[in-house]
Amino acid sequence: MAIIWEREIATAESGEAVREEVPFGLQVAPDCRTLEENAGEKTVILEMFEGIVQDKRLSRIAAELNQRGYRTRRGGHWTTAGVFELLPRLIEVGPRVFPTTEWAERRQRLLAAV
């Protein structure tokens, strides 16, 4: 006996629009065909990375984001759950963030503080 789970997915071939949320840290480019970096959201991602490197609790990272005036994409306050939900995104963008000079400067600052 086996159970097979299937679900229908809207595709371009079916004539239905495929709707996906734009990944955090990106936005639709002016050409409406590609994605580009969202500077404000990139800053939030870097702040989260910094907190994780410093081994801070997710609740503390959320509190610090709120204290610094950063808001979620929908304009709300950051919560522990909100930070947790972005962890897969942080893993995804990590390889692109770590080689940047901006991260290298932050890392030096973090190491100097220890």
Residue frames relative to the residue before (quaternion, step in Angstrom):
aa qw qx qy qz dx dy dz
M 1.0000 0.0000 0.0000 0.0000 0.00 0.00 0.00
A 0.0031 -0.7902 0.6121 -0.0280 3.56 -1.02 0.79
I 0.2578 -0.7211 0.6191 0.1740 3.47 -1.26 0.53
I 0.1124 -0.7796 0.6144 0.0463 3.54 -0.83 0.98
W 0.1612 -0.7851 0.5940 0.0687 3.52 -0.77 1.08
E 0.0315 0.7852 -0.6163 0.0518 3.54 -0.78 1.00
R 0.0221 -0.7677 0.6389 0.0444 3.49 -1.21 0.52
E 0.4590 -0.6700 0.5078 0.2874 3.50 -1.13 0.62
I 0.1443 -0.7739 0.6138 0.0599 3.50 -0.99 0.90
A 0.4250 -0.6902 0.5221 0.2653 3.54 -0.87 0.96
T 0.0171 -0.7941 0.6073 -0.0170 3.55 -0.87 0.94
A 0.6678 -0.4886 0.3701 0.4224 3.52 -1.26 0.26
E 0.6317 0.5515 -0.3394 0.4262 3.60 1.07 -0.69
S 0.6741 0.4995 -0.3030 0.4519 3.59 1.06 -0.66
G 0.5272 -0.6536 0.3953 0.3724 3.55 1.27 -0.14
E 0.5941 0.5483 -0.3701 0.4576 3.57 1.27 -0.14
A 0.5077 -0.6385 0.4838 0.3169 3.54 -1.10 0.68
V 0.3141 -0.7121 0.5954 0.1992 3.53 -1.04 0.82
R 0.0644 -0.8139 0.5775 -0.0033 3.55 -0.64 1.13
E 0.0618 0.7671 -0.6338 0.0781 3.51 -0.82 1.08
E 0.4729 -0.6428 0.5084 0.3236 3.53 -1.10 0.63
V 0.4938 -0.6393 0.5015 0.3097 3.55 -1.03 0.81
P 0.5086 -0.6656 0.4426 0.3199 3.62 -0.77 0.95
F 0.5711 -0.5999 0.4389 0.3483 3.55 -1.08 0.81
G 0.7326 0.3630 -0.3033 0.4894 3.55 -0.89 0.98
L 0.7276 0.3321 -0.2098 0.5624 3.55 1.32 -0.19
Q 0.0947 -0.7664 0.6304 0.0786 3.53 -1.33 0.28
V 0.5943 -0.5494 0.4353 0.3944 3.54 -1.25 0.35
A 0.4244 -0.7157 0.5032 0.2333 3.55 -0.86 1.02
P 0.6821 -0.4971 0.3399 0.4148 3.60 -1.21 0.36
D 0.6457 0.5194 -0.3371 0.4468 3.61 1.11 -0.53
C 0.3670 -0.7724 0.4390 0.2756 3.60 1.37 -0.11
R 0.6397 0.5264 -0.3229 0.4576 3.59 1.22 0.31
T 0.7746 0.2538 -0.1286 0.5649 3.55 1.20 -0.48
L 0.4170 -0.6647 0.5525 0.2811 3.51 -1.36 0.09
E 0.0937 -0.7732 0.6247 0.0562 3.53 -1.18 0.63
E 0.6596 -0.5185 0.3763 0.3931 3.53 -1.28 0.34
N 0.2407 -0.7182 0.6341 0.1557 3.54 -1.13 0.76
A 0.4080 -0.7669 0.4401 0.2274 3.57 -0.31 1.27
G 0.6677 0.5078 -0.3096 0.4477 3.60 0.90 -0.86
E 0.6895 0.4617 -0.2785 0.4837 3.56 0.93 -0.88
K 0.5933 0.5510 -0.3672 0.4577 3.59 1.11 -0.60
T 0.6205 0.5401 -0.3363 0.4585 3.58 1.03 -0.76
V 0.6384 0.5161 -0.3215 0.4720 3.59 0.98 -0.84
I 0.6396 0.5220 -0.3233 0.4624 3.59 0.96 -0.86
L 0.6635 0.4974 -0.3073 0.4669 3.59 0.93 -0.86
E 0.6298 0.5195 -0.3321 0.4723 3.59 1.03 -0.75
M 0.6432 0.5087 -0.3245 0.4714 3.59 1.00 -0.78
F 0.6248 0.5328 -0.3318 0.4643 3.59 0.96 -0.86
E 0.6522 0.5282 -0.3094 0.4472 3.53 0.91 -0.97
G 0.6680 0.4997 -0.2972 0.4644 3.58 0.92 -0.88
I 0.6526 0.5036 -0.3155 0.4700 3.57 0.98 -0.79
V 0.6384 0.5187 -0.3272 0.4650 3.59 0.97 -0.83
Q 0.6934 0.4500 -0.2659 0.4960 3.57 1.08 -0.71
D 0.4353 -0.7351 0.4198 0.3065 3.58 1.36 0.15
K 0.2958 0.7527 -0.5263 0.2627 3.56 1.00 0.85
R 0.5473 -0.5831 0.4843 0.3548 3.53 -1.21 0.52
L 0.5971 -0.5784 0.4118 0.3732 3.57 -1.13 0.61
S 0.6133 0.5462 -0.3530 0.4482 3.59 1.06 -0.66
R 0.6475 0.5045 -0.3129 0.4778 3.59 1.06 -0.74
I 0.6232 0.5276 -0.3380 0.4680 3.59 1.01 -0.79
A 0.6516 0.5103 -0.3132 0.4658 3.59 0.93 -0.90
A 0.6563 0.5148 -0.3112 0.4554 3.59 0.92 -0.91
E 0.6736 0.4919 -0.3009 0.4622 3.60 0.94 -0.85
L 0.6113 0.5323 -0.3540 0.4665 3.59 1.04 -0.69
N 0.6659 0.4980 -0.2948 0.4709 3.57 0.96 -0.88
Q 0.6429 0.5248 -0.3215 0.4560 3.60 0.98 -0.83
R 0.7027 0.4519 -0.2584 0.4850 3.58 1.05 -0.73
G 0.5717 -0.6466 0.3529 0.3613 3.57 1.29 0.09
Y 0.4556 0.6659 -0.4709 0.3568 3.60 1.20 0.25
R 0.1344 -0.7860 0.6008 0.0561 3.55 -1.04 0.82
T 0.5964 -0.5493 0.4398 0.3863 3.53 -1.27 0.38
R 0.7130 -0.4402 0.3231 0.4399 3.54 -1.28 0.16
R 0.7177 0.4206 -0.2431 0.4989 3.59 1.09 -0.65
G 0.6111 -0.6068 0.3276 0.3887 3.58 1.29 0.21
G 0.5434 0.6337 -0.3948 0.3838 3.59 1.25 0.08
H 0.6218 -0.5142 0.4325 0.4024 3.51 -1.37 0.01
W 0.5140 -0.6246 0.4909 0.3236 3.54 -1.19 0.58
T 0.1240 -0.7658 0.6279 0.0620 3.54 -1.09 0.79
T 0.6766 -0.4529 0.3716 0.4460 3.54 -1.30 0.18
A 0.6578 0.5096 -0.3071 0.4619 3.58 0.94 -0.88
G 0.6391 0.5385 -0.3252 0.4426 3.59 1.00 -0.79
V 0.6497 0.4880 -0.3045 0.4970 3.56 1.02 -0.82
F 0.6388 0.5364 -0.3185 0.4503 3.58 0.96 -0.90
E 0.6652 0.5185 -0.3052 0.4422 3.58 0.92 -0.87
L 0.6794 0.4781 -0.2937 0.4728 3.60 1.16 -0.46
L 0.4233 0.7240 -0.4652 0.2833 3.62 1.19 -0.13
P 0.6503 0.4888 -0.3541 0.4613 3.68 0.85 -0.71
R 0.6307 0.5234 -0.3311 0.4677 3.58 1.06 -0.70
L 0.6293 0.5279 -0.3345 0.4621 3.59 1.01 -0.75
I 0.6399 0.5120 -0.3202 0.4753 3.56 1.01 -0.80
E 0.6555 0.5308 -0.3006 0.4453 3.56 1.01 -0.84
V 0.7690 0.3639 -0.2026 0.4849 3.60 0.85 -0.89
G 0.4100 0.7514 -0.4432 0.2662 3.59 1.25 -0.25
P 0.6940 0.4814 -0.3051 0.4399 3.62 0.73 -0.93
R 0.6798 0.4589 -0.2971 0.4889 3.60 1.16 -0.47
V 0.6660 0.5085 -0.3019 0.4546 3.58 1.14 -0.57
F 0.6775 0.5471 -0.3136 0.3786 3.57 0.79 -1.01
P 0.6937 0.4684 -0.3191 0.4445 3.68 0.90 -0.64
T 0.5401 0.6552 -0.4049 0.3391 3.63 1.18 -0.24
T 0.5763 -0.5864 0.4411 0.3598 3.55 -1.19 0.55
E 0.5908 0.5748 -0.3689 0.4295 3.59 1.08 -0.66
W 0.6810 0.4597 -0.2989 0.4854 3.60 0.91 -0.85
A 0.6132 0.5538 -0.3544 0.4379 3.61 1.00 -0.76
E 0.6513 0.5038 -0.3109 0.4746 3.59 1.00 -0.80
R 0.6467 0.5088 -0.3171 0.4716 3.59 0.97 -0.84
R 0.6454 0.5317 -0.3189 0.4462 3.57 0.96 -0.91
Q 0.6398 0.5188 -0.3244 0.4650 3.58 0.97 -0.84
R 0.6424 0.5189 -0.3109 0.4706 3.57 1.00 -0.84
L 0.6540 0.5130 -0.3051 0.4647 3.58 0.98 -0.85
L 0.6707 0.4969 -0.2951 0.4649 3.57 0.94 -0.89
A 0.6430 0.5276 -0.3193 0.4542 3.58 1.05 -0.74
A 0.6608 0.5239 -0.3010 0.4453 3.56 1.12 -0.66
V 0.6263 0.5690 -0.3352 0.4143 3.59 1.21 -0.44
